[in-house]
Amino acid sequence: MVSNASEPLIGISTYLEETSWGDWRRRAALLPENYISAVTRTGAIPVLLPPVDADATAVVRRLDGLLLAGGADLTPQSYGAQPHPKTVGIRPERDCWEHELLNAALVADLPVLAVCRGAQLLNVACGGTLHQHLPEVVGHDAHRPSPGDFGPMAVRLDDQRLPGSVLGGQVKVCCYHHQSLDRIGDGLLASGWAEDGTVEAVVLPGREFVVGVQWHPEETLDDVRLFAAFADAARRYGARRMA
């Protein structure tokens, strides 16, 4: 598939899980539909990128933007930590693939939107670390109230930097994370904070669009401003690529 400037190709990382549908139970590439809806509402074209044995640089070369989706905890060894008892369900195969995609995207100066796990992966890729169980740090479970329930969260944003330059200085978001950014990675800047001080957004200055958010913007499809800004950056990237 080849994009044009008005319909950028957005690669979206996916799960690869044992699941069932109809009469079948097999491993399948999975992605919540809201990610796809959020991308298509901006006029962009989603391309799913499950963990595969492929050349990430060659994949990125065909894209206009990379969306790192949420998912399981990262492998603690990837940021020099020993596993915490609450760190579960790690997916080393996915970790490796997404690190390769992200590294290739950063080399190519590709627009990147990193959501929840994706923001954590962005931080780790830049040399940062994670809190493996946030409730032990902040003393509450509001960021992930219960299994399958998003936590409504007020976030203060730096309105001079992404994503606050798009969303404004205050935003209500949907969170679902029990891990969070600890030491911020080299070159990244924190640009959003929950009321308890948890870093909820980071940005890579000097790039047109490299943004990580701990919340799930795809869960509020009545407000796709962040995805629209991401898609616009992808359009500009695609236009330069095709020039």
Summary of the structure (lengths in Angstrom):
residues: 243
radius of gyration: 16.9
end to end distance: 17.9
largest distance: 52.3
contacts: 828
relative contact order: 0.18
helix: 30%
strand: 28%
